[in-house]
Every structure is written in C-alpha cells, then in structure tokens.
Amino acid sequence: MALDTVIAPSEPTVEDSLAPRVIEVTNPRDGSTASRVEVASPAEIEQAVVRARTAFATWSRTAPGQRGAVLKAAALHLQERAEELAALNTRETGKVPGDALGGVQAGIDTLIQYAELGPLHRGEVLRGSFGATDTAKPHPRGVVLALTPWNDPVAVACGILGAAIVSGDTVVHKGSERCPATAALLNEILAEALPEGVLVGITGDAATGEALLAEPGIDVYAHVGSTATGDVLAEMALRTRAHVIRENGGNDALVVDADVDPAWAAGQAALGAFANTGQICTSVERVYVLREVADAFVTALVAEAEAKTAADADGYGPLVDERMRNVVQSHVDDAVAKGARVLTGGSIPDGAGTFYPATVLVDCTPDMLVMHEETFGPIAPVQVVDDFDEALRLAADDRYGLAATVLTNDMEHALRAGDELPVGTVKVNAVFGGAPGGSAQPRGASGAGFGYGPHLLDEMTTTTVVHLESAPRRSDR
C-alpha cells in the first residue's frame, strides 16, 4: 500500500511531468513534515539490480569468514549512528524513543549474530558407497530483493540483510514508504562499510516495489509486511521463479486459563495488545478468557489500558498515520455495531497527531472484524468462553498462522497448545520473548519459510549434492 505522493498540479507543465515523484511523510505525533524523499526512477531501479548482480560474482566467492568480518564491521559502523537513526524513525513513524533505539540496537545485534553464524553454516557429508564421497554444499542464491516494513524498520531489515549478505548473496533493499528516510539512512550507513553493490538501497512506494518484483535478475523475494502484498509477491514468483520468504499478517490469539492470576494475565494481555500501539506483527489481536476469571481479568485489563492511554508520547506513541487510524476505528465501529461494548477507549481523540487510546472491547464474537482480521492497533477484544477446549478451538480457527499465546498452569493444556495450534510460534506464559536461536515458519495467510534465526541461512542458500568417486587411470601411463 502506497502513501499519498506529491505529484504535479492539475495543469502540469512539461517540466512538472519530468520532475521526480516525492514521498512526503507526516510526523504522526504533531502533523509536521517528517521527511520528503524522491522515488527511484525506472532507470535507477534497473541499475540497482545490475549493480547487485555484478557484485554477486565476487561477493559469492569471498570466504565465509571474511564475509562475516565485513558484516560485523558494518554492524559496528551502524552502532556509531544508532541514535541518529532511531530519532529519524521516531519522527517518521511515531515509535517511542526508547523502543526506536531498542529496535536499532536489536538490528545491530542481529547483524553481529549473523556475522558469527554465517561462517559456521554447514553442509553435510552423506553416507554413500565405499570409496566414494557425497557432499551436500550450500551456495549463495544470487540477488535478494528485500521488502521490509515500517513498524520495526531497522530490526526487521537487519535480519534479512544480515542473513543474505553473510551467505554470499547481494541485496536490493526497499523499505516501507511510511518510513522512507529511515530505510534510506540505514542502507546508506551499511553500504558505506560493504563492498560496492553488496547492498543497494532503493526508495519508493508500492509501484516501486512492483517494478522491482518484475525486474529480471532477482533470485529471492524476502518480504515482511501485509498479507495482500505477500500474495502479490508470491504470484509474481510463479513467473520469475524467484525463491520466496515471507512473513505477513497475523491475528494472534491469547488464551487465559482459569488457573492463572487474572491481574498478571491482564498485564500480559496489555503488553501484547498495546506495545508499540498494537503495531507489532505478533501483537495480541484477540483474547479468549475462561469464565471463572473473566470479571477480574477484564477489570484489571481496563486499568492497564487506561494507564497506557494516560502516558505521554514518549511512553505511548501514536499510530503511524491517519490511514492506519481509520482502519482501527472501522474495526471498533464494526464490533460495536455487532454487539460489542467499549469499556475504555474506542474513539479518535481530539488534538494533533494520530493518537488512539488503548481500547478494551467485551462481548466480542467471531463474526467481528476485530476477531477474524488483523487490526494492527491498540485494541484488546475479549470473548468469554466456558472451558479450555472452546478457547483452543476458537484460537485455532483462523486463516492466519503467525503466533499464539496460552497463559496456564496446567501442563496438559500447555502441551496441547503446542500440538494443536496451527501457528509458527506458540508461547506459554509470556506474550513476548524466546531464545535468540529460534526459527519459526508462519502458516496460512501469515506467510511461508523461515524468516529469522539460523534457519534463515538455509533460505538464503541453495544446496548442491556432489558425488565423487575415483576414475580408472589411463592404461598407457
């Protein structure tokens, strides 16, 4: 989805028609202009792929240890400008300063992690016939097109870029049009520490992304963003034969069992639903709470929501833009029209910026948009259920398959959640967190392929099996 762009007036001159398109981003905190960035021309798009393809010939043959050392140097170079990049992110997306800086640091740590993992990425020796050797060797795929989102633009991008670069691939990277200057600065900083063409940044909107997908010479599409865009990308790959890695939308469920402390559970629900103003891929999007603890849970959740809303912009930020806020409001309005009750929040506040209150809805039912579509805002829709079986069934009944959380002290329920929920990640008793080496595969409308962790190195490489045995020597020697 593209932002509105600044184009020629209603009666353009010849000079106007030749002028580059410009993306202008509004600061969601106060409505001021956050950035103005030119959209790449068709020639620049074509040249970006040519540059990456040219660099691949040398970079793919660079020793893995050397590639790791270069990537680590790029990470340390990024560290020097972390605060500058975080401040720009806050201006463009409204992300609270602490979270913005944390996202940059997470990106730096991810680059360092891949710098260390890349040289250790192993092939296999296969057990074949006596006197022969069979090996399975990973090889770089080629040019990776990385299309990355706005909600955590540095951390997410660094995961894809780091895994691709250390694997010997080269990358053309386009960040979201909602934070084009942030993505451009990230690309500029990293490219300064990398050989020419290993990372090429492109700035643009949805049309730019579509043009890149159609550009010949790209071997991998790596996308984190909306399901609609991911579906377009997957269809394009049928024609171009590019390998696809995509992490798309989610509608993550939270199940609150009857044996947990309801106030603690409300804190977990609030963290999952309201962090980054609900703009996280794995946000809690729908809540199923058992009847025995429902009243106490909802009371505590309302208090958590109101405390969030009362925080200043450095503690609870706005939604990214007016378009996003209108989507969130439309989901709330749909729920109310179908019988939900708003206990706190639920309406657009007065004042500058695109702020939206942390909202708690009760009496929710599966037919409401807030329960079966990704809202991507600070909404906690609650449905009360009679038992754990019903909660698990409702949590599993969804076209998305990114993640889900179960809060329980019942070991059987925890084990069942891991076995029965059709999602890439099941979290028990913590809405966020996990070991740094974890790799998960989203399901259904949430995408396909390993999007992070050590297994992302497998996605960025292709395997060749080599069978080797001796040949008879010439008899005349």
C-alpha positions, 0 to 999 in steps of 0.5 A: 500500500502506497502513501499519498505522493506529491505529484504535479498540479492539475495543469502540469507543465512539461517540466512538472511531468519530468520532475521526480515523484516525492514521498512526503511523510507526516510526523504522526505525533504533531502533523509536521513534515517528517521527511520528503524523499524522491522515488527511484526512477525506472532507470535507477531501479534497473541499475540497482539490480545490475549493480547487485548482480555484478557484485554477486560474482565476487561477493559469492566467492569471498570466504565465509569468514571474511564475509562475516568480518565485513558484516560485523564491521558494518554492524559496528559502523551502524552502532556509531549512528544508532541514535541518529537513526532511531530519532529519524524513525521516531519522527517518521513513524511515531515509535517511542524513543526508547523502543526506536533505539531498542529496535536499532540496537536489536538490528545491530545485534542481529547483524553481529549474530549473523556475522558469527553464524554465517561462517559456521553454516554447514553442509553435510557429508552423506553416507554413500558407497565405499570409496566414494564421497557425497557432499551436500554444499550450500551456495549463495542464491544470487540477488535478494530483493528485500521488502521490509516494513515500517513498524520495526524498520531497522530490526526487521531489515537487519535480519534479512540483510544480515542473513543474505549478505553473510551467505554470499548473496547481494541485496536490493533493499526497499523499505516501507514508504511510511518510513522512507528516510529511515530505510534510506539512512540505514542502507546508506550507513551499511553500504558505506562499510560493504563492498560496492553493490553488496547492498543497494538501497532503493526508495519508493512506494508500492509501484516501486516495489512492483517494478522491482518484483518484475525486474529480471535478475532477482533470485529471492523475494524476502518480504515482511509486511501485509498479507495482500502484498505477500500474495502479490509477491508470491504470484509474481514468483510463479513467473520469475521463479524467484525463491520466496520468504515471507512473513505477513499478517497475523491475528494472534490469539491469547488464551487465559486459563482459569488457573492463572492470576487474572491481574498478571494475565491482564498485564500480559494481555496489555503488553501484547495488545498495546506495545508499540500501539498494537503495531507489532506483527505478533501483537495480541489481536484477540483474547479468549478468557475462561469464565471463572476469571473473566470479571477480574481479568477484564477489570484489571485489563481496563486499568492497564489500558487506561494507564497506557492511554494516560502516558505521554508520547514518549511512553505511548506513541501514536499510530503511524498515520491517519490511514492506519487510524481509520482502519482501527476505528472501522474495526471498533465501529464494526464490533460495536455495531455487532454487539460489542461494548467499549469499556475504555477507549474506542474513539479518535481523540481530539488534538494533533497527531494520530493518537488512539487510546488503548481500547478494551472491547467485551462481548466480542464474537467471531463474526467481528472484524476485530476477531477474524482480521488483523487490526494492527492497533491498540485494541484488546477484544475479549470473548468469554468462553466456558472451558479450555477446549472452546478457547483452543478451538476458537484460537485455532480457527483462523486463516492466519498462522503467525503466533499464539499465546496460552497463559496456564498452569496446567501442563496438559493444556500447555502441551496441547497448545503446542500440538494443536495450534496451527501457528509458527510460534506458540508461547506459554506464559509470556506474550513476548520473548524466546531464545535468540536461536529460534526459527519459526515458519508462519502458516496460512495467510501469515506467510511461508519459510523461515524468516529469522534465526539460523534457519534463515541461512538455509533460505538464503542458500541453495544446496548442491549434492556432489558425488565423487568417486575415483576414475580408472587411470589411463592404461598407457601411463 
